[in-house]
């Protein structure tokens, strides 16, 4: 595997995990919402070295923010 293939595989893995970690609305848990795409430049490392997707998101429950504000899908707790 070449250096560029290795880097590409690492980037793909990081983006796949990022998507899992920023998937649903933090208010209602919905995974369907409208998004406004800024550009590829909206997906950058912040000064602290953290990747943040800054594309806008608006959920039907009224919550709005950026993709980075979405949360992981949480499985409902099983009822006893």
C-alpha positions in Angstrom: 0.0 0.0 0.0 1.4 3.4 -1.0 1.6 6.3 1.3 -1.3 8.1 -0.4 -3.4 4.9 -0.3 -2.6 4.6 3.4 -3.5 8.3 4.1 -6.7 7.9 2.1 -7.8 4.8 4.0 -7.1 6.7 7.3 -9.1 9.7 6.1 -12.0 7.4 5.1 -12.0 5.7 8.5 -11.9 9.1 10.4 -14.8 10.5 8.3 -16.8 7.3 8.7 -16.5 7.5 12.5 -17.2 11.3 12.4 -20.5 10.5 10.6 -21.4 7.9 13.3 -20.7 10.5 16.0 -22.7 13.3 14.4 -25.8 11.6 13.1 -29.0 12.7 14.8 -30.7 15.8 16.2 -29.6 16.5 19.8 -33.1 17.7 20.7 -35.4 15.0 19.3 -33.2 12.3 17.9 -34.4 12.6 14.3 -32.0 11.4 11.6 -33.8 13.4 8.9 -33.2 17.1 8.7 -32.4 19.7 6.1 -28.8 20.6 5.4 -27.2 23.7 3.9 -23.9 22.9 2.3 -21.3 25.7 2.4 -18.4 24.1 0.6 -15.6 21.7 1.2 -13.8 24.5 3.0 -16.5 24.2 5.7 -15.0 20.9 6.8 -11.7 22.0 8.4 -9.6 21.4 11.5 -10.2 24.1 14.2 -7.3 25.7 16.0 -7.5 22.9 18.6 -7.0 20.3 15.8 -10.5 19.0 15.9 -12.4 18.3 12.7 -15.7 20.1 12.6 -18.2 20.0 9.7 -19.7 23.5 9.7 -22.5 22.8 7.2 -25.8 24.1 8.6 -28.6 21.8 9.8 -32.2 22.5 10.6 -34.5 19.9 12.1 -38.3 19.9 12.0 -38.4 20.1 15.8 -36.9 23.6 15.6 -33.3 22.8 16.5 -30.7 24.3 14.2 -27.0 24.3 14.2 -24.1 22.8 12.4 -23.4 19.2 11.5 -20.8 19.0 14.4 -23.7 19.7 16.8 -25.4 16.5 15.9 -25.0 13.6 18.3 -24.6 9.8 17.9 -27.6 7.6 17.4 -28.5 6.2 20.8 -30.3 3.0 21.1 -33.4 3.2 23.2 -33.1 1.7 26.7 -34.8 -1.7 27.0 -37.8 -1.7 29.2 -37.8 -4.3 32.1 
